[in-house]
């Protein structure tokens, strides 16, 4: 039996400082326990847990579509920089994939993880070394070969821990 997801993530976090990109991706489909595992780590280790969709949408609200695309990287960087901790966990990152923002979400996460460890949930799969997000017929579909990140994938039979814990949100 595989160890709990939160322990697998913590083990990967311990390996991350040895890498150029200190990025740990928790990869699995919606409802597979990614958020619950991050909540467990937040409760057990007091690692900050940020709801990216909520924090980013608050800051993009009054910008034009063009301004949003131009400023999103800086805004996400500012959100993470406001937290004086290592690692930082990012959940609900789906907004980064929105076509209007014209971003490369993996590159953005890699950039954030140059100077600190970032743990991010990722709705998708890792197959034969390729990281995918969404299905090929979806407008937000992405495929990344050799993601240059530590990846924790969620097996269907894997225990997910506390499934009722809420996502802790950071507000500026």
Buried (B, 14 or more C-beta within 10 A) or exposed (E): EEEBBBBBBBEBBEEBEEBEBBBBBBBBEEEBBBBBBBBBBBBEEEBBBBBBBBBBEEBBEEBEEEEBBEBBBEBBEEBBEBBEEBBBBBBBBBBBBBEEBEBBBBEBBBBBBEEBBBBBBBBBBBEEEEBBBBEEEEEBEBEBEEBBBBBBBBEEEBBBBEEEBEBBEBEE
